[in-house]
């Protein structure tokens, strides 16, 4: 007998595609900003105690993590939501201690909190744990 695929909650689909689309768009814009060496961006980055090349590396790594996590979340891989969650916690922690203007982090913190909340709701956990009776009609 053929095994039925797990039914993915709509909220998980939205989160995964959000991570993929924002990751790709940010990767493109970050690459353009990096290549253009915008003086305003360079000045802002120089106020951070982390060396600029390391900031670029962390940025590109984080965007890659978002894209990879989004793709594998769509495939129902539990490790992908944990990868996104823990990478985000690490980078937020670094940002809190190194950002020249902590207020600029608030939008990212709010987005992270919402996405993490959705990724760890019980319906999402059922989906990632392989429980077959996940219903898309209930809010997940």
C-alpha positions in Angstrom: 0.0 0.0 0.0 1.3 3.5 -0.9 1.9 5.8 2.0 0.0 9.1 1.9 2.1 12.3 1.9 1.9 14.4 5.0 -0.5 17.3 4.6 1.4 20.5 5.2 -0.4 23.3 7.1 -0.9 26.5 5.0 1.0 28.5 7.7 4.1 26.3 7.2 3.9 26.8 3.4 3.7 30.6 3.9 6.6 30.6 6.3 8.8 28.5 4.0 8.1 30.5 0.9 8.6 33.7 2.9 12.1 32.5 3.9 12.9 31.5 0.4 11.6 34.6 -1.4 13.0 37.1 1.2 16.3 35.1 1.3 16.7 35.2 -2.5 15.7 38.9 -2.8 18.0 39.8 0.1 20.9 37.8 -1.4 20.5 39.7 -4.7 20.3 43.1 -3.1 23.2 42.3 -0.7 25.3 41.2 -3.6 24.6 44.4 -5.5 25.3 46.5 -2.4 28.5 44.6 -1.7 29.7 45.0 -5.3 28.8 48.7 -5.5 30.6 49.5 -2.2 28.1 52.1 -1.3 29.8 54.6 1.0 26.7 55.0 3.2 26.5 51.2 3.8 30.3 51.0 4.4 30.1 53.8 6.9 27.3 52.1 8.8 29.0 48.8 8.8 32.3 50.3 10.0 30.5 51.3 13.3 30.0 47.6 14.1 33.0 46.1 16.0 32.8 43.0 13.8 35.2 43.4 10.8 33.3 44.2 7.6 34.4 41.1 5.7 33.0 39.0 8.6 29.8 40.9 8.5 29.4 40.1 4.8 30.2 36.5 5.5 27.6 36.3 8.3 25.1 38.0 6.1 25.5 35.7 3.1 25.6 32.7 5.4 22.4 33.8 7.1 20.6 34.3 3.8 21.8 30.9 2.6 20.4 29.4 5.9 17.1 31.0 5.3 16.8 29.7 1.7 17.9 26.2 2.6 15.7 26.1 5.7 12.7 27.3 3.6 13.3 24.6 0.9 13.6 21.8 3.4 10.7 23.1 5.6 8.5 22.6 2.5 9.8 19.0 2.3 8.8 18.5 6.0 12.3 18.2 7.4 12.2 18.9 11.1 15.9 19.8 11.2 15.2 22.7 8.9 13.0 24.6 11.3 15.6 24.1 14.1 18.4 25.3 11.7 16.4 28.5 11.0 15.6 29.0 14.7 19.0 28.4 16.1 20.8 30.4 13.4 18.5 33.3 14.0 19.0 33.2 17.8 22.7 33.2 17.3 22.7 36.1 14.9 20.2 38.1 17.0 22.4 37.6 20.0 25.5 38.8 18.1 23.4 41.8 16.8 22.3 42.8 20.3 25.9 43.0 21.5 27.4 44.6 18.3 24.7 46.6 16.5 25.4 50.4 16.6 21.7 51.1 16.7 19.7 48.4 18.5 16.4 49.9 17.4 17.1 48.9 13.8 16.8 45.3 15.0 13.2 45.5 16.2 11.5 44.7 12.8 13.7 41.6 12.4 13.0 40.5 16.0 9.3 40.8 15.4 9.4 38.9 12.2 11.6 36.2 13.8 9.2 35.9 16.8 6.1 35.5 14.5 7.9 32.9 12.2 9.2 30.9 15.2 5.8 30.9 16.8 4.2 29.5 13.7 7.0 26.9 13.2 6.5 25.6 16.7 2.7 25.5 16.9 1.2 22.1 17.7 -0.1 21.6 14.1 3.3 22.4 12.7 5.0 20.0 15.2 2.5 17.3 14.1 3.5 18.0 10.5 7.2 17.8 11.2 6.7 14.7 13.4 4.9 12.9 10.6 1.5 12.8 12.2 -0.9 12.1 9.3 -4.1 13.8 10.6 -2.8 17.3 10.2 -5.8 19.4 9.0 -5.4 22.5 6.9 -8.9 23.6 7.8 -7.8 24.3 11.4 -5.6 27.3 12.1 -2.0 26.1 12.3 
